[in-house]
């Protein structure tokens, strides 16, 4: 059988972070090895806290409103 067409694009493949996964599952979460090996990548990500939504950063208007509501105290000159 002869395959025709263009070759697959070469993309860099990074190594799976086994040390980090094993450290998380066995040392941090203290899972039994059989539970770690049975976990799906989605379960590992949830256990690592990687699936929580990231809140939006405050806008400039929000920061200005906070600064107006809570101004810094006046600086005192105690050198006199």
C-alpha positions in Angstrom: 0.0 0.0 0.0 1.4 3.4 -1.0 0.3 6.5 0.8 0.1 9.7 -1.1 -0.3 13.3 0.1 1.7 15.6 2.1 3.5 14.4 5.2 2.1 15.3 8.7 3.4 18.6 10.0 6.2 18.3 12.5 5.1 19.7 15.8 7.2 19.6 18.9 6.1 17.1 21.5 6.7 17.9 25.1 7.2 15.2 27.6 4.3 14.4 30.0 5.1 15.8 33.5 5.1 12.4 35.2 7.1 13.7 38.2 4.6 16.5 38.8 1.6 14.2 38.4 3.0 11.5 40.7 4.0 14.1 43.3 0.5 15.7 43.2 -1.4 12.4 43.4 0.8 10.5 45.8 2.4 13.1 48.0 0.0 16.1 48.0 -3.4 14.4 47.6 -2.2 11.2 49.3 -4.2 9.1 46.8 -3.5 5.4 46.7 -1.5 4.4 43.6 -4.4 2.5 42.1 -6.6 5.6 42.5 -4.0 7.8 40.8 -3.6 5.4 37.9 -7.4 5.2 37.5 -7.9 9.0 37.5 -8.6 10.7 34.2 -6.7 13.8 33.1 -9.8 15.9 33.9 -10.0 14.5 37.4 -6.3 15.2 38.0 -6.8 18.8 36.7 -9.8 19.3 39.0 -7.9 17.9 42.0 -5.0 20.2 41.2 -7.3 23.2 41.1 -6.8 23.9 37.4 -10.5 23.9 36.5 -11.6 26.8 38.6 -12.7 29.9 36.7 -10.2 32.7 36.9 -11.9 36.0 37.9 -11.6 39.0 35.6 -9.1 41.7 36.6 -10.7 44.9 37.9 -11.1 47.6 35.2 -9.5 51.0 35.5 -12.9 52.5 36.5 -13.2 49.9 39.3 -9.7 50.8 40.5 -10.5 54.6 40.4 -13.7 54.0 42.3 -11.8 52.1 45.0 -9.1 54.7 45.2 -11.7 57.4 45.7 -13.6 55.4 48.3 -10.4 54.5 50.2 -7.8 57.3 49.8 -4.3 56.9 51.3 -3.9 58.8 54.6 -2.0 62.1 54.4 1.7 61.7 54.8 3.0 63.1 58.1 6.3 64.9 58.2 7.7 63.9 61.6 11.2 65.3 60.9 10.4 68.7 62.4 
